[in-house]
């Protein structure tokens, strides 16, 4: 019996190259079995966010983001489902569509090589890895988005190319290794101030490891690549992960509207005149710029800020700002303002002044103000309790005569617009991720520098002269 002739080594290598080139070309044309369902899952999360925004306006979408987003303090206190559910939530429509389209491109060759079960495991393993990496942020941080998981899928493609590198020719090394690796590096490195690079790095590293370790069962150069199904144990593992994801989604939905389990903000005493202020220790400190601008700078001496009639500000965990300044800078001091400050002083609690605002008095002339999305007010009223002065230590007197400006104080029933600082007379809409909430600027005196009439006077005091504030909702997406 004639024995078949063995092909020369160069012939076998050429056959391998041809088979891989045909597979790669066909893999991008295939729809895949799991990939459409994975993309539909991300789109369903976005549709649910839109639906909640419309049906439970204006807080539905925000409550979803707070219940399922990656909030480090909440994760450290046992809310494990956030390690997975944050992948299904997105900051806005562009954020969602970018991730879905990128997954549609990089997911096809990965599923064509590893199969549907392994793609499912790669996606959620990379989501978990990116969530763990995001825990390394210093200071308050929270994030949402599937970018870490999608970049992990691209990393698995690079890992597969590295695994096959000794068997690849120059053309395939470019297509399977160099180009995906360059795209991976660009996606990890690029991004604005709202991008979570640590999450991107965590997802990429997880994908590289899995792509190098997992068996590419459906590649034509491996024995048994003609099989149509993954091993039973692999399918069982995929079903188990699916059950865990479903349980995580159910827990996130059940916790919508609940306060976040954040740690209390630590404080340290600061003497100012005859007062003892309780200043947050770990929160970044800055100054609220003139023109109702953002919280900027690195304030080292809070007492100096108060003496020079500036407003100290502290970006809060998750979202919002804590302000400390003179009452006449923060309020117009109508009767409702005084009533809120009196109650806060009498009971040593934060008092909700209006939508998205908590207030508390300090001493005779100063006050704390919290500005944040409404669903976070209950959380901040608890975690900021140590900032409040001792019970009854502030002085809040409601004038019964005309105000110092000669204008009578309006009564609550008069129908006169209340404080331009905190009342509805200057209400405007602030974008919060893909939803909105109603908020207001601070005092009218924050829209122009306080008691300074000319640009030269502003410059001489060091108070910047800027236009209206554009509220920034940073730390929000990957």
C-alpha positions in Angstrom: 0.0 0.0 0.0 1.4 3.3 -1.1 2.1 5.7 1.8 0.9 9.4 1.3 3.7 11.7 0.7 4.4 14.2 3.5 4.3 17.9 2.5 7.5 19.9 3.0 7.5 22.1 6.0 7.1 25.2 3.9 4.0 23.6 2.2 2.4 22.9 5.6 3.0 26.4 6.8 1.6 27.9 3.6 -1.5 25.7 4.0 -1.9 26.9 7.6 -1.6 30.6 6.5 -4.2 30.1 3.8 -6.6 28.4 6.2 -6.2 31.1 8.8 -6.7 33.9 6.2 -9.9 32.3 4.9 -11.1 31.9 8.5 -10.3 35.5 9.4 -12.1 36.8 6.4 -15.1 34.7 7.0 -15.2 35.4 10.7 -15.9 39.1 10.2 -18.8 38.2 7.8 -20.4 35.8 10.3 -23.1 37.1 12.6 -22.4 34.6 15.4 -24.7 32.8 17.7 -24.2 34.7 21.0 -22.9 38.1 19.8 -26.4 39.4 18.7 -27.8 38.4 22.0 -25.0 40.1 23.9 -25.5 43.3 21.9 -29.2 43.1 22.5 -28.6 42.8 26.2 -26.6 46.1 26.2 -29.3 47.8 24.1 -32.0 46.5 26.5 -30.2 48.2 29.4 -30.1 51.5 27.5 -33.8 51.1 26.5 -34.6 50.5 30.2 -32.7 53.7 31.2 -34.7 55.7 28.6 -38.0 54.1 29.8 -37.3 54.9 33.4 -36.4 58.5 32.5 -39.8 58.9 30.8 -42.0 56.9 33.2 -40.4 57.9 36.5 -39.4 61.4 35.6 -37.2 63.0 36.6 -35.4 60.6 38.8 -35.9 57.1 37.3 -32.7 56.9 35.3 -30.6 58.5 38.0 -32.0 55.9 40.5 -31.0 53.1 38.1 -27.5 54.5 37.7 -27.1 54.8 41.5 -28.5 51.3 42.2 -26.4 49.5 39.6 -23.4 51.7 38.9 -19.8 51.0 40.1 -19.7 52.9 43.4 -16.6 51.9 45.4 -17.9 52.5 48.9 -21.1 50.5 48.1 -19.0 47.6 46.8 -16.8 47.6 49.9 -20.0 47.3 52.0 -21.3 44.2 50.3 -23.2 45.3 47.2 -21.5 42.8 45.0 -23.9 43.0 42.1 -22.4 46.3 41.0 -19.3 44.4 39.8 -21.6 43.2 36.9 -24.5 45.5 36.5 -22.4 48.6 35.9 -21.6 47.0 32.5 -25.2 47.2 31.4 -25.6 51.0 32.2 -24.3 53.8 30.2 -23.8 57.6 30.5 -25.6 58.6 27.3 -26.7 57.3 23.9 -23.3 57.9 22.3 -21.6 56.0 25.1 -23.9 53.0 24.6 -23.8 53.0 20.8 -20.0 53.2 20.8 -19.6 50.2 23.0 -22.2 48.2 21.0 -20.6 48.9 17.7 -17.1 48.1 19.0 -18.4 44.8 20.4 -20.0 44.0 17.0 -16.6 44.3 15.3 -14.3 42.6 17.8 -16.7 40.0 19.0 -17.1 38.2 15.7 -13.5 36.8 15.3 -13.4 36.0 19.0 -16.7 34.0 18.9 -15.5 32.4 15.6 -12.4 31.2 17.3 -13.5 30.3 20.8 -17.2 29.7 20.4 -20.3 31.3 22.0 -19.8 29.8 25.5 -16.2 31.1 25.8 -17.2 34.6 24.4 -19.8 34.8 27.1 -17.3 33.9 29.8 -14.7 36.3 28.3 -17.1 39.2 28.3 -18.2 38.9 31.9 -14.8 37.9 33.2 -13.4 41.1 31.7 -16.3 43.1 33.1 -15.4 41.7 36.5 -11.6 42.4 36.0 -12.3 46.0 35.0 -14.6 46.5 38.0 -11.8 45.3 40.3 -9.3 47.6 38.6 -11.6 50.6 39.0 -11.5 50.0 42.8 -8.0 51.4 42.8 -9.0 55.0 42.2 -8.0 57.4 44.9 -10.8 59.6 46.3 -14.5 59.5 45.5 -15.1 57.7 42.2 -18.0 56.0 40.4 -18.5 54.8 36.9 -20.8 53.0 34.4 -20.3 51.4 31.0 -19.4 48.2 29.1 -16.1 49.6 27.8 -14.0 47.5 30.1 -15.7 44.3 29.0 -15.6 45.2 25.3 -11.9 46.2 25.5 -11.4 42.8 27.2 -12.9 41.0 24.2 -10.5 42.9 22.0 -7.7 41.9 24.4 -8.7 38.3 23.9 -8.3 38.7 20.2 -4.8 40.0 20.8 -4.1 37.2 23.2 -5.1 34.7 20.6 -2.8 36.3 18.1 0.1 36.1 20.6 -0.7 32.5 21.2 -0.5 31.7 17.5 2.4 34.0 16.8 5.0 31.2 16.0 2.7 29.8 13.4 1.8 33.1 11.7 3.3 34.6 8.6 4.0 38.3 8.2 0.5 39.1 6.8 -1.3 37.4 9.6 1.0 38.8 12.3 -0.2 42.3 11.1 -3.8 41.3 11.0 -4.1 39.2 14.1 -1.5 40.8 16.3 -0.2 44.2 15.3 -3.5 45.9 14.3 -5.6 44.6 17.2 -2.8 45.4 19.6 -2.5 49.0 18.3 -6.3 49.4 18.6 -6.2 48.0 22.1 -3.4 50.5 23.1 -5.3 53.4 21.6 -8.6 52.5 23.4 -6.8 52.1 26.7 -4.8 55.3 26.4 -7.3 57.7 24.8 -10.3 59.1 26.5 -11.5 62.3 28.1 -11.7 63.3 31.7 -14.9 61.1 32.1 -13.1 57.9 30.9 -12.1 55.3 33.4 -8.6 54.3 32.2 -8.1 51.9 35.2 -11.2 50.0 34.2 -10.0 49.9 30.6 -6.6 48.5 31.7 -8.2 45.9 33.9 -10.5 44.7 31.1 -7.6 44.6 28.6 -5.3 42.6 30.9 -8.2 40.1 31.6 -8.8 39.7 27.9 -5.1 39.2 27.1 -4.8 36.5 29.8 -8.0 34.7 28.7 -7.2 34.9 25.0 -3.8 33.3 25.6 -5.1 30.6 28.0 -8.3 29.4 26.4 -8.4 26.8 23.7 -9.5 28.2 20.3 -11.7 25.2 19.6 -13.1 26.4 16.3 -9.9 27.5 14.6 -9.4 25.4 11.4 -5.8 24.6 12.3 -6.8 22.7 15.5 -8.1 19.2 15.6 -11.8 18.9 16.2 -12.4 22.4 14.9 -15.3 21.2 12.8 -17.3 20.6 16.0 -20.4 22.7 16.3 -20.7 22.8 20.1 -18.6 23.6 23.1 -17.9 21.0 25.8 -20.7 20.3 28.2 -18.8 21.6 31.2 -18.1 24.8 29.4 -21.8 25.3 28.5 -22.6 24.6 32.2 -20.2 27.3 33.3 -21.7 29.8 30.9 -25.2 29.0 32.2 -23.9 29.5 35.8 -22.5 32.9 34.9 -25.8 33.8 33.2 -27.6 33.0 36.4 -25.3 35.1 38.5 -25.8 38.0 36.1 -29.6 37.6 36.3 -29.4 37.6 40.1 -27.2 40.8 40.0 -29.8 42.6 37.8 -32.6 41.6 40.2 -30.7 42.9 43.2 -30.0 46.2 41.5 -33.6 46.6 40.6 -34.7 45.8 44.2 -32.3 48.5 45.6 -33.6 51.3 43.4 -34.5 54.3 45.5 -32.5 53.0 48.5 -29.8 55.3 50.1 -26.3 54.4 49.1 -24.2 52.7 51.9 -21.5 55.3 51.9 -19.0 55.8 54.7 -19.4 58.8 57.0 -17.2 61.7 55.9 -14.4 62.2 58.4 -13.8 65.7 59.7 -11.2 67.7 61.5 -11.6 70.9 63.6 -10.6 74.3 62.2 -10.7 77.4 64.3 -12.2 80.5 62.6 -12.6 83.6 64.8 -14.6 82.2 67.7 -16.0 79.2 65.8 -14.9 75.6 65.5 -15.6 74.4 62.0 -15.8 70.7 61.2 -14.1 70.4 57.8 -14.1 67.2 55.8 -10.7 65.6 55.9 -10.6 63.3 52.9 -12.6 65.3 50.4 -10.8 67.5 48.0 -11.1 71.2 48.8 -11.3 74.1 46.4 -13.0 77.4 45.8 -16.2 78.1 44.0 -15.1 80.4 41.3 -17.0 83.7 40.5 -19.6 83.5 37.8 -21.1 80.4 39.5 -18.2 78.4 38.2 -17.0 74.9 39.1 -15.1 73.9 42.2 -11.5 74.4 41.4 -8.1 74.7 43.0 -6.5 73.1 46.0 -7.6 75.0 49.1 -5.4 74.6 52.1 -6.8 77.1 54.5 -10.6 77.1 54.8 -10.6 79.9 57.4 -8.7 82.1 54.9 -11.4 81.5 52.3 -14.1 82.6 54.8 -12.3 85.7 55.9 -11.8 86.8 52.3 -15.5 86.2 51.5 -14.9 83.3 49.2 -16.9 80.1 49.1 -15.1 76.9 50.0 -16.3 73.8 48.1 -15.9 70.1 48.5 -16.8 67.6 45.7 -18.8 64.9 47.3 -18.6 61.1 46.8 -20.6 59.9 43.7 -22.0 63.3 42.7 -22.7 66.8 44.1 -20.9 69.6 46.0 -20.7 70.7 49.6 -20.4 74.5 50.0 -19.3 76.6 52.9 -19.7 80.4 52.8 -21.5 83.4 54.2 -25.3 83.1 54.3 -25.7 86.3 52.3 -23.6 84.7 49.5 -25.6 81.5 49.5 -29.1 82.8 50.1 -31.3 85.9 49.8 -32.4 85.1 53.3 -36.2 85.2 52.9 -38.4 83.8 55.6 -38.3 80.2 54.3 -34.5 80.3 54.3 -34.5 81.3 57.9 -37.1 78.7 58.9 -35.0 76.0 57.2 -31.8 77.2 59.0 -33.6 77.4 62.4 -34.8 73.9 62.1 -31.3 72.6 61.1 -29.9 74.4 64.1 -32.6 73.3 66.5 -32.4 69.6 65.6 -28.8 69.3 64.3 -29.9 67.8 61.0 -29.6 68.7 57.4 -32.8 70.4 56.1 -34.0 70.0 52.5 -34.5 73.6 51.3 -35.7 72.6 47.8 -35.1 70.2 45.0 -31.5 69.0 45.2 -30.5 71.2 48.1 -29.7 70.7 51.8 -28.8 73.5 54.2 -27.4 73.9 57.7 -26.2 77.0 59.6 -22.8 77.7 61.1 -22.1 80.4 63.7 -23.9 83.7 63.1 -23.2 84.5 59.5 -22.1 81.2 57.7 -23.9 78.1 56.4 -23.3 74.8 54.8 -25.1 73.9 51.5 -25.3 70.6 49.7 -26.2 70.6 46.0 -26.7 67.1 44.6 -29.3 65.0 42.6 -32.4 64.5 44.7 -32.0 60.7 45.1 -28.7 61.3 46.9 -29.9 63.8 49.5 -31.0 61.2 52.0 -27.5 59.6 51.7 -25.7 62.8 52.2 -27.8 63.8 55.1 -26.4 60.8 56.9 -22.8 60.7 55.7 -22.3 64.4 56.3 -23.8 64.5 59.8 -20.4 65.1 61.5 -19.9 68.3 59.5 -22.8 69.9 61.4 -21.9 72.2 64.3 -23.1 71.3 67.9 -26.8 71.3 68.6 -28.1 74.9 68.9 -24.7 76.5 68.5 -25.6 78.6 65.5 -27.4 81.9 65.7 -30.4 82.2 63.4 -32.7 85.1 64.0 -35.6 85.7 61.7 -36.0 89.5 61.2 -39.4 90.8 61.8 -38.6 94.2 60.4 -37.6 95.0 56.8 -34.4 93.4 55.7 -31.0 95.2 55.7 -31.5 96.1 52.1 -34.7 97.9 52.9 -36.9 95.3 51.0 -39.5 93.5 53.2 -39.0 89.8 53.5 -41.6 88.0 51.5 -43.9 85.5 53.3 -44.3 82.0 52.1 -47.8 82.6 50.9 -47.1 85.8 49.0 -46.4 84.1 45.7 -43.2 86.2 45.4 -40.3 84.2 44.0 -38.1 82.9 46.8 -34.4 83.0 47.1 -32.5 83.2 43.8 -29.9 81.2 45.6 -32.1 78.2 46.3 -35.6 79.1 45.2 -37.5 78.3 41.9 -37.1 81.8 40.4 -33.8 80.8 38.6 -34.4 77.1 38.1 -32.6 75.5 35.2 -32.0 72.0 33.9 -28.7 70.2 34.5 -27.7 67.1 32.6 -27.0 64.2 34.8 -25.6 61.4 32.6 -28.4 60.4 30.3 -31.1 61.9 32.5 -31.8 65.4 33.8 -32.7 66.9 37.1 -33.9 70.3 38.1 -31.5 72.4 40.0 -30.8 76.1 40.7 -27.8 78.3 40.7 -26.6 79.6 44.0 -27.2 83.2 45.1 -27.6 86.0 42.6 -24.3 87.3 44.0 -22.6 84.1 42.7 -23.6 85.1 39.2 -21.4 88.2 39.5 -18.5 88.6 42.0 -19.7 89.5 45.5 -19.9 93.2 46.1 -17.2 93.9 43.5 -18.4 96.2 40.8 -15.6 96.4 38.3 -13.1 94.0 36.7 -10.2 95.9 38.2 -11.6 95.3 41.7 -12.1 91.6 41.0 -8.5 91.2 39.8 -7.1 93.1 42.8 -8.7 90.6 45.1 -7.7 87.5 43.1 -11.3 86.5 42.4 -11.5 85.2 38.8 -14.1 86.8 36.4 -15.8 84.0 34.5 -19.0 83.4 32.8 -22.0 81.3 33.9 -21.2 77.9 35.4 -21.4 74.8 33.3 -22.0 72.0 35.7 -19.7 69.1 35.2 -20.9 65.6 35.9 -17.5 63.9 35.8 -16.4 60.4 36.9 -19.3 59.0 35.0 -18.4 56.6 32.3 -15.9 54.3 30.8 
